[in-house]
Amino acid sequence: MKAALRGGDAFQKALAKATEEAKTQGKPLLETHAVRRFTSAQGRVAYLLDVTLQTGEGRNECGAEDLRVELVGIAEAAPGAGGGAKLEARAPLRERTARVDGLVLLPGEEALRLVDDNGFGARNVTDGSGASLCESVITYCDCAC
């Protein structure tokens, strides 16, 4: 699966930048992977791959010095390939800017879409490049009422 997704230019650039930053920090670069499987009612099998490149604990918010780069990509099992299915990249790894909640296959389309949530009330359906196709925003309110 990694081979199907890592060939993209965005991943190579992110890896090169993260490797250089890790050297500058004098820390090892850690690479972690998480895979989620989605199966449609029609039997299509897709995989959402999350890759994190980080140093230390990956804390980079509010001036923290660790490195954290999060990437996301989509692979799909070739139709009719059975249990040892060959995977085809549908969206190469790219940096992600929001939490990805899942994949959706819109009626009449062949392309898989990502459902993103930015954590502040905006949910997006995006294509593999991260471009927003539609958005639903609920104004953020921290009131407990």
C-alpha positions as CSV (number, residue, x, y, z in Angstrom):
1,M,0.0,0.0,0.0
2,K,2.8,2.4,0.8
3,A,4.3,1.9,-2.6
4,A,1.0,2.8,-4.2
5,L,0.7,6.1,-2.4
6,R,4.3,7.3,-1.7
7,G,5.2,8.0,-5.3
8,G,3.4,11.4,-5.2
9,D,5.4,14.6,-5.4
10,A,3.8,16.0,-2.2
11,F,4.9,13.0,-0.2
12,Q,8.5,13.2,-1.5
13,K,8.7,16.9,-0.7
14,A,7.2,16.5,2.8
15,L,9.6,13.6,3.5
16,A,12.6,15.6,2.4
17,K,11.6,18.6,4.4
18,A,10.9,16.5,7.5
19,T,14.2,14.6,7.2
20,E,16.1,17.9,7.0
21,E,14.2,19.4,10.0
22,A,14.9,16.2,12.0
23,K,18.6,16.5,11.3
24,T,18.5,20.2,12.3
25,Q,16.8,19.2,15.6
26,G,19.2,16.3,16.1
27,K,16.2,14.0,16.6
28,P,15.1,10.8,14.8
29,L,12.3,11.1,12.3
30,L,9.4,8.8,13.2
31,E,7.0,7.6,10.5
32,T,3.7,6.1,11.6
33,H,0.9,4.7,9.5
34,A,-2.8,4.1,10.1
35,V,-5.1,2.4,7.6
36,R,-8.9,2.4,7.5
37,R,-10.8,0.1,5.1
38,F,-14.1,1.1,3.5
39,T,-16.4,-1.2,1.5
40,S,-19.3,0.1,-0.6
41,A,-22.6,-1.7,-1.1
42,Q,-21.4,-2.6,-4.6
43,G,-18.3,-4.3,-3.3
44,R,-15.7,-1.6,-4.0
45,V,-12.9,-1.7,-1.4
46,A,-10.9,1.4,-0.6
47,Y,-8.3,2.2,2.0
48,L,-7.6,5.6,3.6
49,L,-4.0,5.8,4.6
50,D,-2.8,8.4,7.2
51,V,0.9,8.9,7.6
52,T,2.5,11.0,10.3
53,L,6.1,12.2,10.1
54,Q,7.3,13.6,13.5
55,T,10.1,14.2,15.9
56,G,9.8,13.8,19.6
57,E,6.1,13.7,20.6
58,G,5.0,15.6,17.6
59,R,3.9,18.6,19.5
60,N,4.2,21.6,17.2
61,E,1.4,23.8,18.4
62,C,1.8,27.1,20.3
63,G,5.5,27.4,19.7
64,A,6.5,23.8,20.6
65,E,9.6,22.7,18.8
66,D,8.7,19.2,17.6
67,L,8.0,18.5,13.9
68,R,4.6,17.0,12.9
69,V,3.5,16.5,9.3
70,E,0.3,14.7,8.6
71,L,-0.5,13.2,5.2
72,V,-3.5,11.3,3.7
73,G,-4.1,9.3,0.6
74,I,-6.5,6.8,-0.9
75,A,-5.9,3.4,-2.5
76,E,-8.4,1.0,-4.0
77,A,-8.3,-2.7,-4.5
78,A,-8.4,-3.6,-8.2
79,P,-11.9,-4.9,-9.1
80,G,-12.1,-8.7,-9.0
81,A,-8.7,-9.2,-7.6
82,G,-9.8,-11.2,-4.6
83,G,-8.0,-11.5,-1.3
84,G,-4.5,-10.7,-2.7
85,A,-5.8,-7.6,-4.4
86,K,-3.4,-5.3,-6.1
87,L,-3.9,-1.7,-4.8
88,E,-4.1,1.3,-7.1
89,A,-3.5,4.8,-5.9
90,R,-6.6,6.9,-6.3
91,A,-5.2,9.9,-4.5
92,P,-1.4,10.0,-3.7
93,L,-0.4,11.1,-0.2
94,R,-0.7,14.8,0.4
95,E,-0.5,17.0,3.5
96,R,-3.8,17.1,5.3
97,T,-5.1,20.2,7.0
98,A,-8.2,18.7,8.7
99,R,-9.2,15.5,10.3
100,V,-10.5,13.0,7.7
101,D,-13.7,11.3,9.0
102,G,-14.2,9.0,6.1
103,L,-14.7,8.4,2.4
104,V,-17.8,8.8,0.3
105,L,-18.8,7.7,-3.2
106,L,-21.3,10.2,-4.6
107,P,-24.0,8.8,-6.9
108,G,-23.1,8.9,-10.5
109,E,-19.4,9.4,-9.8
110,E,-16.5,7.0,-9.9
111,A,-14.1,9.1,-7.8
112,L,-13.9,8.6,-4.1
113,R,-14.2,11.7,-2.0
114,L,-12.9,12.5,1.5
115,V,-15.1,13.9,4.3
116,D,-13.0,16.4,6.4
117,D,-13.8,18.1,9.7
118,N,-11.6,21.1,10.7
119,G,-12.7,20.8,14.4
120,F,-14.4,24.2,14.4
121,G,-17.7,23.4,12.7
122,A,-16.7,23.2,9.1
123,R,-17.2,19.9,7.3
124,N,-16.0,19.5,3.7
125,V,-16.3,16.9,0.9
126,T,-12.9,17.2,-0.9
127,D,-11.3,15.5,-3.8
128,G,-8.0,13.7,-3.6
129,S,-6.0,16.9,-4.0
130,G,-7.8,18.5,-1.0
131,A,-9.9,20.9,-3.1
132,S,-13.3,21.5,-1.4
133,L,-16.3,20.3,-3.5
134,C,-18.9,21.4,-0.9
135,E,-18.9,22.7,2.6
136,S,-21.2,22.8,5.6
137,V,-20.4,25.2,8.3
138,I,-22.0,25.3,11.8
139,T,-20.8,28.4,13.6
140,Y,-18.5,27.5,16.5
141,C,-19.9,28.2,19.9
142,D,-18.2,27.1,23.1
143,C,-21.4,27.6,25.2
144,A,-22.5,24.4,26.9
145,C,-26.2,25.3,26.4
